[in-house]
Amino acid sequence: MACSVDDPDSVDEAIATVFAASGRLDGVAHNATSGRSPIPGHLADLSTVAFGDHVAVSRRGTYLAARAAPARRVALAPPVVVSSP
């Protein structure tokens, strides 16, 4: 399934789709990377646009997944959200 982790509706839809298919949600693995991730460079040379892209995918994506997951969870343990840096 496609999911744009910087789009709240896309994340909510992905979580809902998994829950509908399985009836449960035990955790979320966020492993998306920015399209700019494989481009080498120094932080000092990174534009604010490129930095914003990384933040949207890594940090905002993690937040959106963590926000969407509890509404669909069945298990009693706290949700686990794993994110790559």
Secondary structure, DSSP 8 states (H G I E B T S, - for coil): ----TT-HHHHHHHHHHHHHHHS----EEE----TTTTS---GGG--HHHHHHHHIIIIIHHHHHHHHGGGG--SSS---EEE--
